[in-house]
Amino acid sequence: VLLGDSGDYQGDNRSVAMALSREWAATPVRVHAIREYYDVPTVWFAQQLASRGFTAAEIGRHAGLPDTALTLALAPDLVRRDVMQGSVLPPASGVTGDPRRATAELGQIAVDAIVAQSVTAIRKVTRRP
């Protein structure tokens, strides 16, 4: 099972999985790229946050509200709270979004969904007929 944490690599993971599965077709081994692992925190979580009233400007695309909330839920010591609580950072910082309202509780929503939806996807592709 290939789990990619970057959108840039999703197509590569799929290509590698398909190529290896073809190469190993005579064996019981198959390789699967599980896109849900990436899509849940990037697409689904952003939609959930928007439905809770968070703005697109807060959600952003990198190191904004979703990424910070996930990190607070999983590895809070990695979050630089002094920077997080400051003013919105300029685009040159690499941050697109506003992490100031991120919480571990919000992040846990995504963690639970990532696990549940990834496990469901893995079970689906590995189910034997």
C-alpha positions in Angstrom: 0.0 0.0 0.0 1.4 3.4 -1.0 0.4 6.4 1.0 1.4 9.7 -0.4 1.3 12.9 1.7 1.7 15.3 -1.3 -0.6 16.0 -4.2 2.4 16.2 -6.5 3.1 12.5 -5.9 -0.4 11.0 -6.2 -0.1 10.3 -9.9 3.4 8.8 -9.5 2.1 6.5 -6.7 -0.7 5.3 -8.9 1.7 4.7 -11.8 4.2 2.8 -9.7 1.4 0.7 -8.1 0.0 -0.2 -11.6 3.4 -1.0 -13.0 4.4 -3.2 -10.1 1.1 -5.0 -10.1 1.5 -5.7 -13.8 5.1 -6.9 -13.2 4.0 -9.1 -10.4 0.8 -10.4 -12.1 2.0 -14.0 -11.8 2.3 -13.7 -8.1 -0.4 -13.0 -5.4 1.3 -9.6 -4.7 -0.5 -6.4 -5.7 0.4 -2.8 -5.0 -2.2 -0.2 -4.3 -2.0 3.6 -4.1 -4.5 4.8 -1.6 -5.5 8.3 -2.6 -8.0 8.7 0.2 -5.0 9.1 2.6 -4.2 12.4 0.9 -7.7 13.5 -0.2 -9.2 13.3 3.3 -7.0 15.9 4.9 -6.7 18.2 1.8 -10.2 18.0 0.3 -12.6 16.5 2.8 -11.2 18.3 5.8 -11.3 21.7 4.0 -15.0 21.1 3.2 -15.7 20.2 6.8 -14.0 23.3 8.1 -15.9 25.5 5.6 -19.2 23.9 6.7 -18.2 25.0 10.3 -17.8 28.6 9.2 -14.1 28.8 8.6 -13.2 30.9 5.6 -11.2 30.0 2.6 -8.6 32.5 3.7 -8.2 30.7 7.0 -8.1 27.2 5.4 -5.5 28.1 2.8 -3.4 25.5 1.0 -0.3 25.0 3.0 0.4 25.4 6.8 -2.9 27.1 7.3 -5.8 26.0 9.6 -6.1 22.4 8.4 -2.4 21.5 8.5 -1.9 23.2 11.9 -5.0 21.6 13.4 -3.7 18.1 12.2 -0.3 18.8 13.7 -1.8 20.0 17.0 -3.7 16.7 17.2 -0.8 14.5 16.3 2.4 16.2 17.3 1.6 19.5 19.1 5.3 20.1 20.0 6.0 20.7 16.3 3.7 23.7 16.2 5.3 27.0 16.8 2.5 28.6 18.8 4.3 31.9 19.0 4.3 32.2 15.3 0.8 30.7 14.9 -0.8 33.3 17.2 1.0 36.3 15.4 -0.4 38.1 12.5 -1.0 36.4 9.1 2.3 35.6 7.5 3.3 36.9 4.1 3.1 34.5 1.1 7.0 34.3 1.0 6.8 32.4 4.4 5.2 29.4 2.6 2.1 29.7 4.7 -1.2 30.1 2.7 -4.0 30.3 5.2 -4.5 31.5 8.7 -3.7 28.9 11.4 -4.7 31.1 14.4 -8.0 29.3 15.1 -6.6 25.8 14.7 -7.1 23.4 17.6 -6.2 19.8 18.4 -10.0 19.0 18.6 -10.5 20.2 15.0 -7.4 18.2 13.9 -8.8 15.1 15.6 -11.8 15.2 13.2 -9.4 14.8 10.3 -7.3 12.2 12.0 -10.4 10.0 12.6 -11.6 10.5 9.1 -8.1 9.8 7.5 -7.9 6.5 9.4 -11.4 5.4 8.8 -11.5 6.3 5.1 -8.0 5.0 4.4 -8.8 1.7 6.1 -12.0 1.4 4.1 -10.2 2.1 0.9 -7.5 -0.5 1.7 -10.1 -3.1 2.6 -11.9 -2.4 -0.7 -8.8 -2.9 -2.9 -7.4 -5.9 -1.0 -10.7 -7.8 -0.7 -10.5 -11.1 -2.3 -13.4 -12.3 -4.5 
